[in-house]
Amino acid sequence: MTELIHTDHTAIVTGAAGVLGLATSRALIDCGARVIMVDIDRDRLDQLAAELGENAIAAKIDLRDAEEISATAGRLLDEIGGVDILVNNAGILSNNKSATTTPQEWRNVLAVNLDAALFMSQAVLPGMRERNWGRIVNTCSLAGKNGGLTAGTAYSTSKGALAALTFSLAREVAGDGVTVNGIAPAYVRTPMVTEQLTETEQQAVLDQIPVGRFCEAEEFAHVVTFLTHPLAGFVTGEVVDLNGGLLFD
Ligand SMILES: NC(=O)c1ccc[n+]([C@@H]2O[C@H](COP(=O)([O-])OP(=O)(O)OC[C@H]3O[C@@H](n4cnc5c(N)ncnc54)[C@H](O)[C@@H]3O)[C@@H](O)[C@H]2O)c1
């Protein structure tokens, strides 16, 4: 049974037009939250927000652009009064290893997967600290820990650095009622896996996952619900593995 733990809360979920962002937005709305769904894909965002109902608000932001983040987040905060939960979930994948990584690819992947998480956090943290309550969840990845089985150098680096950002922010705001945690999924059944990996690559990965299947988006959203729960205030600076036993540490 879904607990109405977030009836007084407003959340921002980035990458909300994607598979994990949509599942997360839906789960937080089911818990009573109002969710600002951020993505670059305006058409899909508008359509999904309309489907999720009056507690879903679509906000188009290109997260590669620090000025756009600051301007749009500032306007949203003025309009809605404050954000209690931030899920930095937008991400782009690239599978190129170092030899074939271009400067542009490196910049883009780092901008979306890492820089945007800092800029979004900077926008919401003053209000969270003032109200002495907040939850930030960063979507990291197993690739940030193991160098990337199939993921490339820019992606793995961005996710490792996002875990380090999680620790740094968690330490900075721990005394202000704000927790900052991460989730490190591996191989969720999404187009990132089913379309960007060949059948052979998918099978090779499946052979290595002890649980014997890919993760489902709802299982990811459930971990977000746990980390944002009012009773999770003692969990901070943690990156929760969600990898079906692919890596024990
Ligand atoms: N799918 C997996 O197996 C897996 C595993 C580990 C980590 N992750 C991470 O989970 C997160 C979500 O992944 P997903 O599988 O739902 O991917 P997805 O591609 O379905 O969703 C990503 C979303 O981010 C948005 N986005 C991309 N660039 C943007 C930009 N410049 N500005 C705003 N939005 C932008 C896209 O439009 C998309 O809607 C990502 O951070 C990804 O790296 C996924």
The ligand as an SDF file (V2000), in Angstrom:
LIG
                    3D

 44 48  0  0  0  0  0  0  0  0999 V2000
   18.8100    2.5060  -17.7870 N   0  0  0  0  0  0  0  0  0  0  0  0
   19.7800    1.9980  -17.0490 C   0  0  0  0  0  0  0  0  0  0  0  0
   20.0510    0.8000  -17.0490 O   0  0  0  0  0  0  0  0  0  0  0  0
   20.6100    2.8940  -16.1660 C   0  0  0  0  0  0  0  0  0  0  0  0
   21.6390    2.3210  -15.3990 C   0  0  0  0  0  0  0  0  0  0  0  0
   22.3800    3.1500  -14.5770 C   0  0  0  0  0  0  0  0  0  0  0  0
   22.1010    4.4950  -14.5160 C   0  0  0  0  0  0  0  0  0  0  0  0
   21.1070    5.0130  -15.2780 N   0  0  0  0  0  0  0  0  0  0  0  0
   20.8550    6.4370  -15.1910 C   0  0  0  0  0  0  0  0  0  0  0  0
   19.4900    6.6550  -14.9140 O   0  0  0  0  0  0  0  0  0  0  0  0
   19.0860    7.9160  -15.4290 C   0  0  0  0  0  0  0  0  0  0  0  0
   17.8130    7.7890  -16.2340 C   0  0  0  0  0  0  0  0  0  0  0  0
   18.0480    6.8380  -17.2570 O   0  0  0  0  0  0  0  0  0  0  0  0
   16.9000    6.2730  -18.2120 P   0  0  0  0  0  0  0  0  0  0  0  0
   17.2570    4.8760  -18.4820 O   0  0  0  0  0  0  0  0  0  0  0  0
   15.5710    6.6090  -17.6470 O   0  0  0  0  0  0  0  0  0  0  0  0
   17.2200    7.1040  -19.5220 O   0  0  0  0  0  0  0  0  0  0  0  0
   16.2640    7.8900  -20.5180 P   0  0  0  0  0  0  0  0  0  0  0  0
   17.0870    8.1650  -21.7210 O   0  0  0  0  0  0  0  0  0  0  0  0
   14.9620    7.1610  -20.6750 O   0  0  0  0  0  0  0  0  0  0  0  0
   15.9800    9.2380  -19.7370 O   0  0  0  0  0  0  0  0  0  0  0  0
   16.9140   10.2800  -19.6510 C   0  0  0  0  0  0  0  0  0  0  0  0
   16.1610   11.5910  -19.8020 C   0  0  0  0  0  0  0  0  0  0  0  0
   17.1070   12.6660  -19.6710 O   0  0  0  0  0  0  0  0  0  0  0  0
   16.7110   13.6550  -20.5880 C   0  0  0  0  0  0  0  0  0  0  0  0
   17.8340   14.5420  -20.9500 N   0  0  0  0  0  0  0  0  0  0  0  0
   18.9200   14.2130  -21.7000 C   0  0  0  0  0  0  0  0  0  0  0  0
   19.6580   15.3150  -21.9280 N   0  0  0  0  0  0  0  0  0  0  0  0
   19.0280   16.3460  -21.3010 C   0  0  0  0  0  0  0  0  0  0  0  0
   19.2910   17.7300  -21.1790 C   0  0  0  0  0  0  0  0  0  0  0  0
   20.3450   18.3070  -21.7760 N   0  0  0  0  0  0  0  0  0  0  0  0
   18.4310   18.4960  -20.4680 N   0  0  0  0  0  0  0  0  0  0  0  0
   17.3250   17.9470  -19.8950 C   0  0  0  0  0  0  0  0  0  0  0  0
   17.0160   16.6430  -19.9860 N   0  0  0  0  0  0  0  0  0  0  0  0
   17.8640   15.8540  -20.6810 C   0  0  0  0  0  0  0  0  0  0  0  0
   16.2360   12.8980  -21.8160 C   0  0  0  0  0  0  0  0  0  0  0  0
   15.4190   13.7040  -22.6550 O   0  0  0  0  0  0  0  0  0  0  0  0
   15.5080   11.7290  -21.1850 C   0  0  0  0  0  0  0  0  0  0  0  0
   14.1140   11.9790  -21.0730 O   0  0  0  0  0  0  0  0  0  0  0  0
   20.2870    8.4460  -16.2090 C   0  0  0  0  0  0  0  0  0  0  0  0
   21.0180    9.3500  -15.3970 O   0  0  0  0  0  0  0  0  0  0  0  0
   21.0980    7.2070  -16.4610 C   0  0  0  0  0  0  0  0  0  0  0  0
   22.4640    7.4910  -16.6610 O   0  0  0  0  0  0  0  0  0  0  0  0
   20.3350    4.2430  -16.1040 C   0  0  0  0  0  0  0  0  0  0  0  0
  1  2  1  0
  2  3  2  0
  2  4  1  0
  4  5  1  0
  4 44  2  0
  5  6  2  0
  6  7  1  0
  7  8  2  0
  8  9  1  0
  8 44  1  0
  9 10  1  0
  9 42  1  0
 10 11  1  0
 11 12  1  0
 11 40  1  0
 12 13  1  0
 13 14  1  0
 14 15  2  0
 14 16  1  0
 14 17  1  0
 17 18  1  0
 18 19  2  0
 18 20  1  0
 18 21  1  0
 21 22  1  0
 22 23  1  0
 23 24  1  0
 23 38  1  0
 24 25  1  0
 25 26  1  0
 25 36  1  0
 26 27  1  0
 26 35  1  0
 27 28  2  0
 28 29  1  0
 29 30  1  0
 29 35  2  0
 30 31  1  0
 30 32  2  0
 32 33  1  0
 33 34  2  0
 34 35  1  0
 36 37  1  0
 36 38  1  0
 38 39  1  0
 40 41  1  0
 40 42  1  0
 42 43  1  0
M  CHG  2   8   1  16  -1
M  END
$$$$
